[in-house]
């Protein structure tokens, strides 16, 4: 049986090469194939580090919207529930390094849910990124909390964020 990560990578390469659709359809197909690869990486990391932290991998930006151009960054947020930095680093690195090794650009962050919530309350870029947040791997409950946090944050602070956006 083929390695799931390798099989998913081959799917991404096939999506990149397939020119039968263009525009948004192509971007959606590439995002789906890339997501399958990222999910396979996250599952492998979770199995290799079975005693690692509970985590959720959340896509944001264009990747969160399900739209990915061939040379787009992969914007990912790794949210965890651990106080042990070494175990968090091991699991996150098992996901990040294959992405870097593949030559892809990665926009990434590693935070606890509380750290992320605090940043989302004070940082416009973080708050805006959460508008497109989509949990793609790991603990579904934790992932849903991240997505809901983003929506609730915008609802509560919409006047402030819109004012800051207008001032830019």
C-alpha positions as CSV (number, residue, x, y, z in Angstrom):
1,X,0.0,0.0,0.0
2,X,1.2,3.5,-0.8
3,X,2.1,6.0,1.9
4,X,-1.0,8.3,2.3
5,X,1.3,11.4,2.4
6,X,2.9,10.4,-0.9
7,X,-0.4,9.5,-2.5
8,X,-1.8,12.9,-1.4
9,X,1.3,14.7,-2.7
10,X,0.8,12.9,-6.1
11,X,-2.8,14.2,-6.1
12,X,-1.5,17.7,-5.5
13,X,0.9,17.4,-8.4
14,X,-1.9,16.1,-10.6
15,X,-4.1,19.0,-9.7
16,X,-1.3,21.4,-10.6
17,X,-0.8,19.8,-14.0
18,X,-4.5,19.5,-14.9
19,X,-5.4,22.5,-17.1
20,X,-8.8,21.2,-18.0
21,X,-10.4,23.9,-15.8
22,X,-9.2,27.5,-15.3
23,X,-9.8,30.4,-12.9
24,X,-11.6,29.7,-9.7
25,X,-12.4,26.1,-10.6
26,X,-8.6,25.4,-10.9
27,X,-7.9,27.2,-7.6
28,X,-10.6,25.2,-5.8
29,X,-9.3,21.9,-7.1
30,X,-5.7,22.8,-6.2
31,X,-6.8,23.9,-2.7
32,X,-8.7,20.6,-2.2
33,X,-5.7,18.5,-3.3
34,X,-3.3,20.5,-1.2
35,X,-5.7,20.1,1.8
36,X,-5.7,16.4,1.4
37,X,-1.9,16.4,1.5
38,X,-1.8,18.7,4.6
39,X,-4.4,16.5,6.3
40,X,-2.2,13.4,5.6
41,X,0.8,15.2,7.0
42,X,-1.1,16.2,10.2
43,X,-2.4,12.6,10.6
44,X,1.1,11.2,10.3
45,X,2.4,13.7,12.8
46,X,-0.4,12.8,15.2
47,X,0.4,9.1,14.9
48,X,4.2,9.6,15.2
49,X,3.7,11.7,18.3
50,X,0.8,9.9,19.9
51,X,1.6,11.5,23.3
52,X,1.7,14.9,21.7
53,X,-0.8,17.7,22.4
54,X,-4.4,17.9,21.3
55,X,-4.2,20.3,18.3
56,X,-6.2,21.7,15.4
57,X,-4.8,22.8,12.1
58,X,-6.8,25.7,10.7
59,X,-6.4,27.1,7.2
60,X,-6.8,30.9,6.8
61,X,-6.6,33.4,3.9
62,X,-7.1,32.0,0.4
63,X,-6.4,28.5,1.6
64,X,-9.1,28.9,4.3
65,X,-11.5,30.1,1.5
66,X,-10.6,27.0,-0.5
67,X,-8.9,29.0,-3.2
68,X,-5.3,28.4,-3.9
69,X,-3.2,29.6,-6.9
70,X,-0.1,27.6,-7.8
71,X,2.4,29.9,-6.1
72,X,0.2,31.0,-3.2
73,X,1.3,30.8,0.4
74,X,-0.2,28.1,2.6
75,X,-1.5,30.0,5.6
76,X,-1.9,27.7,8.5
77,X,-2.6,28.1,12.2
78,X,-1.6,25.3,14.6
79,X,-3.7,25.7,17.8
80,X,-2.9,23.4,20.7
81,X,-3.8,22.8,24.4
82,X,-0.4,22.0,25.8
83,X,2.0,23.7,28.2
84,X,4.9,21.5,27.1
85,X,6.6,23.5,24.3
86,X,8.8,20.6,23.2
87,X,5.9,18.3,22.4
88,X,4.1,21.1,20.5
89,X,7.2,21.8,18.5
90,X,7.7,18.2,17.6
91,X,4.2,17.8,16.2
92,X,4.2,21.2,14.5
93,X,7.6,20.6,12.9
94,X,6.4,17.2,11.6
95,X,3.9,19.2,9.6
96,X,5.9,22.3,8.7
97,X,9.1,20.7,7.5
98,X,7.6,18.6,4.7
99,X,5.9,21.7,3.4
100,X,9.1,23.7,3.4
101,X,11.0,20.7,1.9
102,X,8.5,20.7,-0.9
103,X,9.5,24.3,-1.7
104,X,6.1,25.8,-0.8
105,X,5.7,29.1,1.0
106,X,4.2,28.7,4.5
107,X,2.6,31.4,6.6
108,X,2.2,29.8,10.0
109,X,1.6,30.3,13.6
110,X,1.6,28.0,16.7
111,X,-0.5,29.2,19.6
112,X,-2.8,28.0,22.4
113,X,-6.4,28.9,22.0
114,X,-6.1,31.6,24.7
115,X,-3.0,33.1,23.1
116,X,-4.8,33.2,19.8
117,X,-7.9,34.7,21.3
118,X,-5.9,37.4,23.0
119,X,-4.1,38.3,19.7
120,X,-7.4,38.3,17.8
121,X,-8.8,40.8,20.2
122,X,-6.0,43.3,19.6
123,X,-4.5,42.7,16.2
124,X,-6.5,43.5,13.0
125,X,-4.5,41.2,10.8
126,X,-5.2,38.2,13.1
127,X,-8.8,39.2,13.4
128,X,-9.2,39.5,9.6
129,X,-7.4,36.2,9.0
130,X,-10.0,34.4,11.2
131,X,-12.8,35.5,8.8
132,X,-11.7,32.8,6.4
133,X,-10.7,30.3,9.1
134,X,-11.5,26.7,8.3
135,X,-10.5,23.8,10.5
136,X,-8.9,21.1,8.3
137,X,-7.2,18.6,10.6
138,X,-6.7,17.5,14.2
139,X,-9.2,17.9,16.9
140,X,-12.6,18.9,15.4
141,X,-13.9,20.5,18.6
142,X,-10.8,22.7,19.1
143,X,-10.9,23.6,15.4
144,X,-14.5,24.7,15.6
145,X,-13.6,26.8,18.7
146,X,-11.0,28.7,16.6
147,X,-13.5,29.3,13.8
148,X,-16.2,30.5,16.2
149,X,-13.7,32.7,18.1
150,X,-13.0,34.5,14.8
151,X,-16.7,35.1,14.0
152,X,-17.6,36.1,17.6
153,X,-14.6,38.5,17.7
154,X,-15.7,40.3,14.5
155,X,-19.3,40.5,15.7
156,X,-18.2,42.0,19.0
157,X,-15.6,44.4,17.6
158,X,-16.9,45.1,14.1
159,X,-17.0,48.9,14.5
160,X,-13.4,49.0,15.7
161,X,-12.1,46.7,13.0
162,X,-14.0,48.5,10.2
163,X,-12.7,51.8,11.5
164,X,-9.1,50.5,11.4
165,X,-9.5,49.1,7.9
166,X,-10.9,52.5,6.7
167,X,-8.0,54.3,8.3
168,X,-5.4,52.2,6.4
